[in-house]
Amino acid sequence: MVASHAIIKDLVDIKMLTSIGGSLFAETVTASLLERGAYRKYLERLRRRMRDALGSTIQTLEDEGWEVFEKPVGGKFLWARVPHVDNAERLVECGAPLGVTVAPGSYFRPGMEPSPWIRIHAAFGNEPRAQAFFRAAAKLK
């Protein structure tokens, strides 16, 4: 024997944690999904759902008087602002009581300078809390 069972067990655990590959079972299932096209079909459904959510969220924002920056043709994020709000921190404050967390544009600026823009994840744009936030924020003075 090269080493004790305890050492071998520890080495096997370390190999599993640091190995790029997974178990034979996981690799076989993954290969099967890829070969049968199931994963491709899943991604196509997901892309359709995200495209629909993106379009719906943009429409809702515009209906509420928001400005959408460069309407994206894909992806999951969009940038929007309420025209008369100069600092998105006001939108953060507006969203908090509604249970909506907002990513203000200042988070994405090198010096954290104030920004009127927020980044919105389109997949959540049709949820009731998001809809309530869009309406409430549009009414800010």
Sine and cosine of phi, psi and omega as CSV:
sin_phi,cos_phi,sin_psi,cos_psi,sin_omega,cos_omega
0.00,0.00,0.67,-0.74,-0.04,-1.00
-0.98,0.19,-0.60,0.80,-0.02,-1.00
-0.47,-0.88,0.19,-0.98,0.02,-1.00
-0.94,0.34,0.34,-0.94,0.01,-1.00
-0.85,0.52,-0.61,0.79,-0.01,-1.00
-0.89,0.45,-0.68,0.73,0.01,-1.00
-0.92,0.38,-0.68,0.73,0.02,-1.00
-0.88,0.47,-0.68,0.73,0.03,-1.00
-0.87,0.50,-0.70,0.71,0.02,-1.00
-0.88,0.47,-0.65,0.76,0.02,-1.00
-0.91,0.42,-0.64,0.77,0.04,-1.00
-0.90,0.44,-0.69,0.73,0.03,-1.00
-0.87,0.49,-0.69,0.72,0.01,-1.00
-0.90,0.44,-0.67,0.75,0.02,-1.00
-0.88,0.48,-0.69,0.72,-0.01,-1.00
-0.90,0.43,-0.61,0.79,-0.02,-1.00
-0.96,0.29,-0.51,0.86,-0.08,-1.00
-0.96,-0.27,-0.07,1.00,-0.04,-1.00
-0.97,0.24,0.61,-0.79,0.07,-1.00
-0.95,0.31,-0.60,0.80,-0.01,-1.00
-0.99,0.14,0.32,-0.95,0.05,-1.00
-0.95,-0.30,-0.34,-0.94,0.03,-1.00
-0.96,0.29,0.34,-0.94,0.03,-1.00
-0.86,0.50,-0.64,0.76,0.01,-1.00
-0.87,0.50,-0.76,0.65,-0.02,-1.00
-0.89,0.46,-0.65,0.76,0.01,-1.00
-0.92,0.38,-0.59,0.81,0.03,-1.00
-0.92,0.38,-0.70,0.72,0.03,-1.00
-0.89,0.46,-0.71,0.71,0.01,-1.00
-0.88,0.48,-0.71,0.70,0.02,-1.00
-0.87,0.49,-0.66,0.75,0.01,-1.00
-0.89,0.45,-0.70,0.72,0.02,-1.00
-0.88,0.48,-0.66,0.75,-0.01,-1.00
-0.94,0.35,-0.65,0.76,-0.02,-1.00
-0.92,0.39,-0.63,0.78,-0.04,-1.00
-0.99,0.14,-0.17,0.99,0.02,-1.00
1.00,0.09,0.12,0.99,-0.03,-1.00
-0.89,0.46,-0.65,0.76,-0.02,-1.00
-0.93,0.37,-0.66,0.76,0.04,-1.00
-0.87,0.49,-0.70,0.72,0.01,-1.00
-0.90,0.44,-0.65,0.76,0.04,-1.00
-0.87,0.49,-0.72,0.69,0.01,-1.00
-0.90,0.45,-0.61,0.79,0.04,-1.00
-0.89,0.45,-0.69,0.73,0.05,-1.00
-0.89,0.46,-0.68,0.73,0.00,-1.00
-0.90,0.45,-0.67,0.74,0.05,-1.00
-0.88,0.48,-0.69,0.73,0.03,-1.00
-0.88,0.48,-0.72,0.69,0.00,-1.00
-0.88,0.47,-0.68,0.74,0.01,-1.00
-0.92,0.38,-0.64,0.77,0.03,-1.00
-0.89,0.46,-0.69,0.73,0.03,-1.00
-0.90,0.43,-0.68,0.73,0.01,-1.00
-0.90,0.43,-0.64,0.77,0.02,-1.00
-0.88,0.47,-0.75,0.66,0.01,-1.00
-0.88,0.47,-0.68,0.74,-0.01,-1.00
-0.91,0.41,-0.66,0.75,0.01,-1.00
-0.91,0.41,-0.68,0.74,0.04,-1.00
-0.87,0.50,-0.71,0.70,-0.01,-1.00
-0.88,0.47,-0.69,0.72,0.01,-1.00
-0.88,0.48,-0.73,0.69,0.00,-1.00
-0.87,0.50,-0.72,0.69,-0.01,-1.00
-0.91,0.42,-0.62,0.79,0.05,-1.00
-0.88,0.47,-0.52,0.86,0.00,-1.00
-1.00,0.04,-0.02,1.00,0.05,-1.00
1.00,-0.08,0.16,0.99,0.05,-1.00
-0.97,0.24,0.37,-0.93,0.12,-0.99
-0.96,-0.27,0.79,-0.62,0.03,-1.00
-0.98,-0.21,0.77,-0.64,-0.02,-1.00
-0.99,0.13,0.85,-0.52,0.09,-1.00
0.65,0.76,0.98,0.17,-0.04,-1.00
-0.72,0.69,0.89,-0.46,-0.02,-1.00
-0.95,0.32,0.49,-0.87,0.04,-1.00
-0.98,-0.19,0.00,1.00,0.02,-1.00
-0.22,-0.98,-0.01,-1.00,0.00,-1.00
1.00,0.02,-0.12,-0.99,-0.06,-1.00
-0.87,-0.49,-0.19,0.98,-0.03,-1.00
-0.93,-0.36,0.51,-0.86,0.16,-0.99
-0.63,-0.77,0.37,-0.93,0.00,-1.00
-0.94,-0.35,0.72,-0.69,-0.01,-1.00
-0.54,-0.84,0.31,-0.95,0.04,-1.00
-0.50,-0.87,0.36,-0.93,0.15,-0.99
-1.00,-0.03,0.86,-0.50,-0.16,-0.99
-0.76,0.65,-0.60,0.80,-0.07,-1.00
-0.99,-0.11,0.19,0.98,0.04,-1.00
-0.95,-0.30,0.88,-0.47,-0.08,-1.00
-1.00,0.05,-0.37,0.93,-0.04,-1.00
-0.75,-0.66,0.86,-0.52,-0.06,-1.00
-0.91,0.42,-0.22,0.98,0.08,-1.00
-0.86,0.52,-0.51,0.86,0.07,-1.00
-0.90,0.43,-0.57,0.82,0.03,-1.00
-0.95,0.31,-0.57,0.82,0.08,-1.00
-0.87,0.50,-0.73,0.69,0.01,-1.00
-0.90,0.44,-0.59,0.81,0.01,-1.00
-0.93,0.36,-0.61,0.79,-0.06,-1.00
-0.97,0.23,-0.50,0.86,-0.10,-1.00
-0.82,0.58,-0.77,0.64,-0.01,-1.00
-0.91,0.42,-0.34,0.94,0.00,-1.00
-1.00,-0.02,-0.01,1.00,-0.02,-1.00
0.98,0.21,0.40,0.92,-0.02,-1.00
-0.94,-0.35,0.83,-0.56,0.06,-1.00
-0.99,-0.11,0.78,-0.63,-0.08,-1.00
-0.90,-0.43,0.62,-0.78,0.07,-1.00
-0.98,-0.19,0.99,-0.13,-0.01,-1.00
-0.93,0.36,0.46,-0.89,-0.02,-1.00
-0.85,0.53,-0.44,0.90,0.00,-1.00
-0.87,0.49,-0.48,0.88,0.02,-1.00
-0.89,0.45,-0.39,0.92,-0.10,-0.99
-0.96,-0.27,0.14,0.99,0.03,-1.00
-0.98,-0.22,0.61,-0.79,-0.07,-1.00
-0.83,0.56,-0.65,0.76,-0.02,-1.00
-0.98,-0.19,0.22,0.98,-0.03,-1.00
0.84,0.54,0.51,0.86,0.01,-1.00
-0.89,0.45,0.54,-0.84,0.03,-1.00
-0.84,0.54,0.53,-0.85,0.00,-1.00
-0.58,-0.81,0.57,-0.82,0.07,-1.00
-0.99,0.15,-0.18,0.98,-0.12,-0.99
-1.00,-0.01,0.52,-0.86,0.17,-0.99
-0.81,-0.59,0.44,-0.90,0.08,-1.00
-0.99,-0.15,0.78,-0.62,-0.06,-1.00
-0.89,-0.46,0.72,-0.69,0.10,-0.99
-1.00,0.06,0.91,-0.41,-0.13,-0.99
-0.88,0.47,-0.45,0.89,-0.03,-1.00
-0.89,0.45,-0.39,0.92,-0.02,-1.00
-0.98,-0.19,-0.01,1.00,-0.10,-0.99
-0.90,0.44,-0.38,0.93,-0.02,-1.00
-0.99,-0.14,0.03,1.00,0.02,-1.00
-0.96,0.29,0.56,-0.83,-0.05,-1.00
-0.81,0.59,-0.65,0.76,0.00,-1.00
-0.91,0.42,-0.64,0.77,0.02,-1.00
-0.91,0.42,-0.68,0.73,0.01,-1.00
-0.87,0.49,-0.69,0.73,0.03,-1.00
-0.89,0.45,-0.63,0.77,0.03,-1.00
-0.90,0.44,-0.71,0.70,0.00,-1.00
-0.85,0.53,-0.68,0.74,0.01,-1.00
-0.92,0.40,-0.74,0.67,-0.04,-1.00
-0.90,0.44,-0.68,0.74,-0.02,-1.00
-0.91,0.41,-0.59,0.81,0.00,-1.00
-0.90,0.43,-0.38,0.92,-0.03,-1.00
-1.00,-0.02,-0.06,1.00,0.01,-1.00
-0.87,0.49,0.62,-0.78,0.03,-1.00
-0.98,-0.21,0.00,0.00,0.00,0.00
